[in-house]
Amino acid sequence: MIILTDLSEVLINGIYGVEKVIKKRYGTEWAKLYLQRKEETKVEFLDLMRGRLTEHGYWIRFMKDYSWPFSEQEIKYIISNNFALEVPGTRDVYERIIAYPENIFMDAKQLTGRPEIWIVSDHIAERENELRYLHPKVFGLATKVFWSYQIRNLKGDLGFFDRIIRNNHLLKEEVIFIDDYQINLTAAANAGIASIRFVNARQLEKDLKYFGFKFQPKKVNTYK
């Protein structure tokens, strides 16, 4: 059983939420303009994630024609602070999965093989080393990691999941995809892969039970 999991907004914070920091530091109007400009440069942002544009190149285009109160380095720093945060609880759920059979049971009729976590992430090329440095335990969960900038495609692009399945000799019925973004979930469904829309760790554990995962309650040490 292979669990393909998103990284940003599932295991760690991504770029979403940066506008809240901008609002706090520079005011509501700049936060609104940031979101507006983010939408206006959506094509460039997707090129950044596909590895067709550098992060510096993206911010040059983003900041063009506006007298922003922050520099390129400052906005990168704000994003780095966001990247440093984990989404509460998800790593714990995944750690319990890969600890099978010690503290997780599975129904053999539904799932086969020791479960593995594979990260599939739409992300910025220049950020890989930083993310691995910030989150060694998160990346320690993963048997494999696939980055959009290496594949030159996003998860929502046509054929992305078919290539993952084909190139790694996987059976579609033994793959579960977890993501918070509906476009990616739709792409996985079109490729014949079962999926779970991530909301929070508690919901994720509940939905995984539907696929046959049976989590044992955590043991509480009552000795002092």
C-alpha positions as CSV (number, residue, x, y, z in Angstrom):
1,M,0.0,0.0,0.0
2,I,1.4,3.4,-1.1
3,I,0.1,6.6,0.4
4,L,0.8,9.6,-1.9
5,T,0.6,12.7,0.2
6,D,0.8,16.4,-0.4
7,L,3.3,18.3,1.6
8,S,2.1,22.0,1.9
9,E,-1.0,22.5,4.0
10,V,-1.1,18.8,4.9
11,L,2.3,18.2,6.6
12,I,3.8,21.7,6.8
13,N,2.5,25.2,6.1
14,G,2.9,26.5,2.6
15,I,2.5,29.9,1.1
16,Y,-1.1,30.2,2.1
17,G,-1.5,32.4,5.2
18,V,1.3,34.8,4.3
19,E,-1.3,37.5,3.7
20,K,-2.1,37.4,7.5
21,V,1.5,38.3,8.4
22,I,1.5,41.1,5.8
23,K,-1.8,42.4,7.2
24,K,-0.3,42.4,10.7
25,R,3.0,44.0,9.7
26,Y,2.0,46.4,6.9
27,G,-1.8,46.8,7.1
28,T,-5.0,45.5,5.5
29,E,-4.6,47.3,2.2
30,W,-1.2,45.8,1.5
31,A,-2.6,42.3,2.4
32,K,-5.4,42.8,-0.1
33,L,-3.0,44.0,-2.7
34,Y,-0.8,41.0,-2.1
35,L,-3.7,38.6,-2.7
36,Q,-4.8,40.5,-5.8
37,R,-1.3,40.5,-7.2
38,K,-1.0,36.8,-6.3
39,E,-4.0,36.1,-8.5
40,E,-2.7,38.3,-11.3
41,T,0.6,36.4,-11.4
42,K,-0.9,33.0,-11.2
43,V,0.6,31.8,-14.5
44,E,4.0,32.9,-13.4
45,F,3.5,31.1,-10.0
46,L,2.6,27.9,-11.8
47,D,5.7,28.3,-14.0
48,L,7.7,28.7,-10.8
49,M,6.3,25.4,-9.4
50,R,7.1,23.7,-12.7
51,G,10.7,24.8,-12.5
52,R,10.4,27.1,-15.5
53,L,11.0,30.2,-13.5
54,T,13.3,31.0,-10.6
55,E,12.0,32.3,-7.3
56,H,13.9,35.6,-7.9
57,G,12.3,35.8,-11.4
58,Y,8.9,35.3,-9.9
59,W,9.2,38.1,-7.3
60,I,10.6,40.5,-9.9
61,R,7.4,40.0,-11.9
62,F,5.2,40.1,-8.7
63,M,6.6,43.3,-7.4
64,K,6.7,45.2,-10.7
65,D,4.8,48.5,-10.9
66,Y,4.1,48.6,-7.1
67,S,6.0,50.4,-4.3
68,W,5.7,47.5,-1.8
69,P,6.5,48.2,1.9
70,F,8.7,45.1,1.9
71,S,11.6,44.0,-0.2
72,E,12.0,40.7,-2.0
73,Q,14.2,39.4,0.8
74,E,11.6,40.4,3.4
75,I,8.8,38.5,1.7
76,K,11.0,35.5,1.3
77,Y,11.8,35.6,5.0
78,I,8.1,35.8,5.9
79,I,7.4,32.8,3.7
80,S,10.3,30.9,5.3
81,N,8.8,31.5,8.7
82,N,5.5,30.1,7.5
83,F,7.3,27.0,6.0
84,A,8.9,26.3,9.4
85,L,5.5,25.4,10.9
86,E,4.0,21.9,10.8
87,V,0.3,21.2,10.3
88,P,-0.7,19.8,13.8
89,G,-1.1,16.1,14.1
90,T,-0.5,14.9,10.5
91,R,3.0,13.6,11.1
92,D,1.8,11.6,14.1
93,V,-0.8,9.9,11.9
94,Y,1.8,9.0,9.3
95,E,4.3,7.8,11.9
96,R,1.6,5.4,13.2
97,I,1.0,4.2,9.7
98,I,4.6,3.3,8.9
99,A,5.1,1.7,12.3
100,Y,2.9,-1.1,11.1
101,P,2.5,-3.8,12.4
102,E,3.6,-2.6,15.8
103,N,0.7,-0.1,16.5
104,I,-1.5,-0.3,13.4
105,F,-3.6,-3.1,12.0
106,M,-5.0,-3.5,8.5
107,D,-7.7,-5.6,7.0
108,A,-5.9,-7.9,4.6
109,K,-9.0,-8.1,2.4
110,Q,-8.7,-4.4,1.6
111,L,-5.0,-3.5,1.9
112,T,-1.9,-5.5,1.0
113,G,1.8,-4.9,1.9
114,R,3.5,-2.8,4.4
115,P,2.3,0.8,4.0
116,E,4.7,3.5,2.6
117,I,4.5,7.3,2.6
118,W,5.5,9.0,-0.7
119,I,5.5,12.8,-0.8
120,V,4.3,14.4,-4.0
121,S,4.7,18.2,-3.8
122,D,4.2,21.2,-6.1
123,H,7.0,23.4,-4.8
124,I,9.8,25.8,-5.5
125,A,13.2,24.4,-6.6
126,E,15.3,26.7,-4.4
127,R,13.4,25.8,-1.3
128,E,14.1,22.0,-1.2
129,N,17.2,22.2,1.0
130,E,15.6,24.6,3.3
131,L,12.5,22.4,3.8
132,R,14.6,19.3,4.4
133,Y,16.6,21.2,7.0
134,L,13.5,22.6,8.7
135,H,11.6,19.3,8.7
136,P,13.9,16.3,9.0
137,K,11.2,14.2,10.7
138,V,8.7,15.0,8.1
139,F,11.0,13.9,5.2
140,G,12.1,11.0,7.3
141,L,8.6,9.5,6.9
142,A,8.9,9.3,3.1
143,T,10.2,6.4,1.1
144,K,10.2,8.6,-2.0
145,V,9.7,12.3,-2.7
146,F,8.5,13.7,-6.0
147,W,8.9,17.5,-6.7
148,S,6.9,19.3,-9.4
149,Y,10.0,21.2,-10.6
150,Q,11.9,17.9,-11.2
151,I,9.1,16.3,-13.1
152,R,8.3,19.7,-14.8
153,N,4.6,19.1,-14.1
154,L,2.0,19.8,-11.4
155,K,-0.2,17.3,-9.8
156,G,-3.2,18.9,-11.5
157,D,-1.6,18.5,-15.0
158,L,-2.8,15.9,-17.4
159,G,-0.9,12.6,-17.0
160,F,0.9,13.4,-13.8
161,F,-0.5,10.5,-11.8
162,D,-0.4,8.1,-14.7
163,R,3.3,8.7,-14.9
164,I,3.8,8.1,-11.2
165,I,1.9,4.8,-11.4
166,R,3.6,3.6,-14.6
167,N,7.2,4.6,-13.8
168,N,7.0,3.1,-10.3
169,H,5.1,-0.1,-11.4
170,L,2.3,0.5,-9.0
171,L,-1.2,-1.0,-8.9
172,K,-3.8,1.8,-8.8
173,E,-6.0,-0.1,-6.4
174,E,-3.2,-0.1,-3.9
175,V,-2.6,3.7,-3.9
176,I,-4.3,6.4,-1.8
177,F,-3.8,10.1,-2.5
178,I,-4.1,12.7,0.2
179,D,-4.3,16.4,-0.6
180,D,-6.2,19.6,0.4
181,Y,-6.6,21.0,-3.1
182,Q,-9.6,19.8,-5.1
183,I,-8.0,20.2,-8.6
184,N,-5.3,17.7,-7.5
185,L,-7.9,15.3,-6.1
186,T,-9.9,15.5,-9.3
187,A,-6.7,14.7,-11.3
188,A,-6.0,11.7,-9.1
189,A,-9.6,10.5,-9.5
190,N,-9.4,10.8,-13.3
191,A,-6.3,8.6,-13.1
192,G,-8.3,6.0,-11.2
193,I,-6.7,6.6,-7.8
194,A,-8.7,6.7,-4.6
195,S,-8.2,9.9,-2.6
196,I,-8.9,11.7,0.7
197,R,-9.4,15.5,0.9
198,F,-7.3,16.7,3.8
199,V,-9.0,19.0,6.4
200,N,-7.2,18.2,9.6
201,A,-5.4,15.2,11.2
202,R,-8.4,14.0,13.1
203,Q,-10.5,13.9,10.0
204,L,-7.7,12.2,8.1
205,E,-7.4,9.4,10.6
206,K,-11.2,8.9,10.4
207,D,-11.1,8.7,6.6
208,L,-8.2,6.3,6.6
209,K,-10.3,3.8,8.6
210,Y,-12.7,3.7,5.6
211,F,-9.8,2.2,3.6
212,G,-9.1,-0.5,6.2
213,F,-6.7,1.1,8.5
214,K,-7.4,0.3,12.2
215,F,-5.5,2.5,14.5
216,Q,-4.8,1.3,18.1
217,P,-5.4,3.9,20.8
218,K,-2.1,5.4,22.0
219,K,-0.7,3.9,25.1
220,V,-0.5,6.2,28.0
221,N,2.3,5.7,30.6
222,T,0.6,5.9,34.0
223,Y,3.9,5.2,35.9
224,K,5.6,8.1,37.6
